[in-house]
Amino acid sequence: MLLDLFYCGTLICGGWKPYLTFDFVLTTHQFNPTPFFREYQDRKIVRDKVWELHNKGWGYTKIHRYLLENNFEVGKHRTCVHTMI
């Protein structure tokens, strides 16, 4: 009988909880500067052109070569286009 009284007020019976609980959402990208959540309006022309060519079926190497030949401001390595895609 003593054990029944002891367990009746705990979590097993749905009564009180022997500790405090907190629900919170931590958004870690707010504390770490990252380029993924920024809007670069000056690069919109380049990004739109990359998506246009990518949707035509071009690969990132061919897109990078096209951007360099047409004087777009893009990195010197072709993988920068792959990152945009």
Helices and strands as residue ranges (DSSP letters): H 2-8, G 28-30, G 35-37, G 41-43, H 44-55, H 60-69, H 79-84
